């Protein structure tokens, strides 16, 4: 009787453990959020922003990071053009300030570093 009880208990435990699955996230999950303490993260393109500015920002960020760099938005001002980019599978948010002719790109991580 004791052997039957132990066998039943072992099979029940095995069946329960078989249903356990580790969920480590998905590549198709939502992109990383920009820090709420920072400036807004723009996801629309301003038609006044030149292709040179966007290309310069992408090249600058590609030289500093690993993963695919995708431009997701831009805004124009006379002081500097801002290009908003996402990097890698987690979609890390970055902003690049650049001249409209593509010179002097300067990038800044816009995510919450405490969340990394």
N, C-alpha and C positions, 0 to 999 in steps of 0.2 A: 504494500500500500504506500509506503514511504517513497519507494522508487518511482511509482506512478505519479505521485504528487510532485516530486522533484522534476521529473521529465516534463510534466504538464507546465510547471512554473518556468522551466528553462525555455520551452517552446513558445510560451506566451511572451516572455521577455524578448526573445529573438524576433518574434513577429512585431512587437512594439518598436524595437530598435530599427527594424527594416524600414519603417516609415519615416525615420529621421533623415532630413536632408539639410545640408548646409547651404545657406543662401549668401553668397559672397558678392551680390550685386550683379548688375548687368551692364554691358557696354552700351545698351540702348537706353540707359537711364537718363534722366534729365541732366543737362549740363550744370556744372558747378555754379552756384550763385555768386554774384558780385557782392562785395562787402557792403552792408547797409550804411556803414559809416563813411563810405567814399562817394565820389560823384556818381551820377546816374550812368548806367551802362546802356548805350544807345544800340538798338538793333535794327535801325532803318538806315538807308543810304541817302546822303545828301548829294544831289546831282552836280553840285558845284565842286565836289572833291575830285581831284585829278587821279587818273590811273597811276601816274608817277608817285603820288603820295601813298597810295595803297600798296603799290609794289615795293616801295622803299621800306614801309613798315613791316610787311611780310618778310622781306629779306633780313631785316634787322632781328626780328623775333626768331626766325628760323635759325639764325646763327647762334642764338643764345639758348634754345630749348630743343627738346626732342619731341617728335610727334608732328602730326599734320597741323599746319597753321591755316585757319580759315578766317577771312574778313567777314564780319557779320553786320557792320554798321559804320557810319561816318557822319561827321558834322564839320561844317566850314565856319571859320571866323577869320578875320584879317590878322589876328595875332598868331594863330596856328591852326592847322587842320588836325582834327582828332579822328583816328581810325580805331575801331573796336574790333578785337580779334579773339578767337578761341583757339586753344591749343590742346592737342591730344584727345584721347578717348573720353576723358572726363570733362572736356570743354572748359578748361581753365580760362577765366576771363582776363584779358589784357587790354590796355589802352596805349596808343602810340600818338605822340604829338609830333608833327612834322610840318615843314614848310610846304606850300602848295606845289612847289616844283620837285618835291621829294627829298630835299636836302635836310640834313640834321635830324633824323628820326630818333626819338627818345621814348622808350617803352617803360610801362609800369604795370606790375601785377595788380589786378583789381579784386582778387578774391580775398576771402577772410583767411589769413595765414594761421589763425588759431584753429581753423577747421581742418587743416591738412593732416 
